Amino acid sequence: MKKLIAMLLAMVICLALAACGGGGTSSISAASSTAPGSGDTSSAAGGEPVTLTYWMHSSAAVDVLMDELVKEFNEANPDIIVKTEYIPFDDYMSKLIPALSTDTGPDVFKIQQGMVAQLAAAGSIQPLDESVLPGSMIENEYIESTVNGMMYDGKYYGMPTDNQSIIMYWNKDLVAAEGLDAEKGPQTWDEFFEWARKLTKSENGVMTQSGWGTNGYWPEVQSYAEQFGSFYDEASGQFVFADDDDTMAALQAMVDMYRVDKVYDVNFSKNWAGFRIGKVALMLGHPGMIGNLAETAPDVNIGTGLIPANDGKHTNVVTSWAFVANSKAPSDEATRFIEFLSSEDVMKRFCSQTGELPSRKALLEDAGLQENPHYAVALESLNESIVGRLQTGAMNSIWSDYWTKVQTTDEDLVSIMKACQDELNAELSAAVG
């Protein structure tokens, strides 16, 4: 238990670096008559409905949708009553920690994908009920990159939500002004780097326009590194990027873009903020930015495309959260609720209303989701996606600290990356060892 508490405390400290954002205020959709995590199984004993508590970090659009979904589920499943609690994002882990460590946690809840193996190893969550969600069905109907990270010791412990891949964005007006193809965008990394150089402007030695707003965000770097070498070894379950010569050569080329070519300056306008005001030309990021930019940068003429390719491969990583069940929760009922949240109809509603990406293969070709050409690019990106491997606050923080050294010092890249790799692997061992 001490190990679990320590591990979760590290996650709280670093949660602000998670890939998914949130907001809002805490609310409870209905007063609960049972303690969270109590796994009320009175249905089996006396015919009364089983009560499940569900927790998630709050965001206005998702909260409203979840209220609708829970109402529908409760009406369709009279033997189960789901009661929800929405917790402000910044407070989510600090509330979940003591609840899990004292066996008063919710029956079903959301966690970062990288926490699945950690909590499974600690015995805090349970495998999905095979009679409700068979592993064979998951493997056949779901995109591999979205569910592989949900597995521990040969069993699935969760189902994905809040899926995001990595795609490319560019400012069409800035690109066209340089005589570049504003409709097609750069296709290879060599071309992307060349565009970044051409699109970087300065006056009297001071940057006025950044060609590429890069800050070493790990899903972008892993996506790039995996195209040239090896970032993470599935067989050993270890990070290996610093030991692979091809990977390090590729990372050096990326780092040279701002150490040598100076396409971005950490003292210049922050990357996405700069993109919104037309001061940054190229960006890599999550498809969730499509909706964000439509609201926050309506005057920017945006182009989108797949991440640049090496040898014709647009490999990119998927980040996600997971619906999981407390080890104390009633298995059948908890998995039935997770199954409902992962159903094709519900998933399409999540995608349409929140901008997340689907994990079901059938939705990749859905005509309704394909209507937005930018979102269609995001759907296509999932065809060449792999699992993101730094999906906990602790690992995210480790990576961020070392990449800050990359951008702000002239220390040897190999030395920085070897130290980063050692610390990441130590974190993995401490979490599940």
C-alpha angles and dihedrals in degrees: 000000000000088000092051093049092049092049093050093047088059089053092053093052091053102034093105088070093058119125095241124065132207146174142166130096134289115270137164116216094209135004108264119228093194132057116258112267092015090122093216103213097176089129090073093045104039110003096259119134119268112246118220124188117212126196130190137159110264132251123159099237095044094045092057092046092047091053088056093047095048090050090052093047093049091050092049093044109045091174091064132056115194117198117191135208122192114203127192109260095241091052098041101095094037088059096040095051100065091037093057094040092052098041092247096107125127121276094236125019146153126258136167111274092244091060093062096084092041095053092040090054090048091052093240097122132038134225117263113267106262092209089062104031109020115202091230090058092050091051092049101043105033132071107258097228092055097052106031091082090054092068127095126174091351096308134098113241100177149009124239128254135161090039118186132174130188121263136164128257129191138178103243095202094053091045094048091049088063093050093251126139102272094182100048102034125201114318105192133039091247089055092044092052091047091051090049090055094048093046095052114100134184139174122208089349093307120117114243098168130023118217094205126012099215127160101165096263101186100233088056093047094045090048091052095042094050090057092059105030140331128312102170129016113223095197096055097028090229138122109250105170095113092053096051115086094202092051093048092048089054093047090050089055090051093047091048088062090076102019094052109011093034096212089160136027122201088219091056122087111305110268104254092031088054092048090053092057096042097256098111119057106191132033139172117207152119123311087239085081090069093077093035093055092046088061102034101035107028092153096055113099100225129199123191133195144153117290110273115277138232115205088353094302120124094193113176136164131249123221122193149153124237139228105226138172127233113246087239095053123104102267102216097046095042093050091047090057091048089048090054092050089050096047119121096248095047092044091053089053091051090051095046095048104034106029095238119138126250125251095200115093092218092064095058089082097036109140094215094053091044093059094088105068092208092052089046088061089053091051090050090052090065090067089072100032132127134188117285109233107200098062102141129081091242096054091041090054093048091052093046092052093052095043089054086061089051092055101037105037137046092229115141110276094221091055092049094047094047091053090046092050092049092051094046092051091047089053091051092050093047092049100050105010 
